[in-house]
Amino acid sequence: QVQLVESGGGLVQSGGSLRLSCVGSGFPFSQNHLAWLRQPPGKALEWIVDISYNGRGANYAASVKGRFTASRDNDKNTAYLQMDNLKPEDSGVYYCAKDLRFTSAGFAGSWGPGTEVTVSS
């Protein structure tokens, strides 16, 4: 059974930093690309980064490029999202996902319960 559990969210001031973690189980973690998504309050899910199975490649959405850094430790079955220079518009629930794809019905794949990030101005 695939499980992904995010943690590390919280309340931070604008300009601050947070590091999110995502622990995966029930699948071959080191063989899977992962993604991070977020859902701002009252808005749709937004893709923010893909990270390759070995962590050597990552693609970022323009809205976070240069401020967020995705990484992973396959020995610990854990992915990370380092978020720096946070802005109020970064607030939302953050999810890590596997097998992420975009369909006519929206995003599909597997993701965890999420962790909430609130950035105060």
N, C-alpha and C positions, 0 to 999 in steps of 0.2 A: 504494500500500500504506500503510495507516494505521500510523503509529508514534507512540508516546507514550513518553517516557523521563523518569523521575523521578530527582531527585538532591537532595542536601542533608541526608539523614538522618545520624544519628550518636548518640553517647552524650551525654546532658546530665543535669545534676542537677535534681531537683524544683524547680520555680519558675523554671527557665531557659527559654530561647527557642531556636527553630530556624526557619529559613526553607527550605521545600521549593520546588523548581522542577520544572516539567514542560514539556518541549519537544515540540511536536507537529509532524508532517510527514505528507505524503501525503493531506491533505484540506484543505478551506478552513477554516483554523483560526478566522479571525475571524467565521465564520458559524455556529459551533457552540457550543452550551452545553457546559460541562464540569462534571465532578463530581470530588470527592475521596472516596475510600474508605479504610478501614484494616482490617487484620486483626490483632487482638491474638493473642498466642501461644495456640494451642490453641482459638481461638474463630472464629466465623463472620465473614465480611466485614460491615463496618458502614459505612453511608453517613454522611458527616459534613457535606458542603456541596455545593450546586449553585452555579455562577456562570454568569450569562447570557453570551450571545455577546459583548456589548460591555462586560462587567464592571460594569455599572451596577446589577445586582441580584444578590443572593446570599441563599440560604436555608441556615441552619445547624441541625444537630442540637442538641438541648438540652445534650448532654454537652460541647459545645465552644463554644457561643454565648458571646460576650463575651471569649473567650480566643484564638480563631483568627480570622484574617482572610484571605479569599480575594481574589485580584486577578489581573489578567492584563495582558500587554502584547502586543497583537495584532501590532504591528510586529515583534516578536521571536518571534512564535509560541510564547510562553511564558506559562504560568500559574504562580501562586505561592500558597503557603499559609504565611502567617506564623503561627507557633504560640508563644504567650506563656503564662507561668504554667503550664508543663507539669507534669503529674502522672504518677506511675508508671502509672496506668491508661491513659495515652495511648500507652504503648509498643505497637509493632506495626509491620507493614509497611504503608506508605502508597502508594496508587495514585491516579493521575489517570485519568479515564475520559471517553469520549464515548459518546453514544447509550446512556447508562445507563438501564436499566429493570429492574423487579423482576418476575420470572416465578414460576410455580409451582416451577420448579427452582432459584430463587435469582436473583442478579443476573446480568444479561446486558449485553453491550456490548463496547467495546474499551478495554483498559487496558494499561499498560506493565509492566515487570518489577518495579516498586516500589522503594521506598527504605526502609530499616529505621531506626526510631526507638526508642531505648531511654532511658527516663527512670529514673534511679536515685533511691531515696528517701534 
